[in-house]
Amino acid sequence: MADDLVAINIQKIEDSMATAGEMPTGMEAAINEHLNRARAAQASGNDAEAIAITSKVLEQLEEAEKRA
C-alpha cells in the first residue's frame, strides 16, 4: 500500500512537471534530485522516507502553481 502511494506521488510529480511549462531556474533539477532520492528510498524499502520526500515535492509544486 505504501509502495502504491509512492508510485502515485511520483506519477503526479512527473505529470505536473510535464504540464508546468517553464519552471524557475533550478526548480526542475531540484525536483529531479528529490525524485531520485525518493526512488532510492523506495528501492531500499524505506517507503516512509519516499512518501515524505514525494509529499513535500507535491506541496512545493502546488505552492508554485498558486504563485503562477
PEJOCOR-V26850 format. One line per field, one symbol per residue. psi: psi as a letter, one per 30 degrees, with the letter a starting at -180 (. if undefined). Layout:
psi=???
//
This chain:
psi=eeeeeeeeeeeeeeeeeeffbkllkfeeeeeeeeeeeeeeeeeggieeeeeeeeeeeeeeeeeeeef.
//
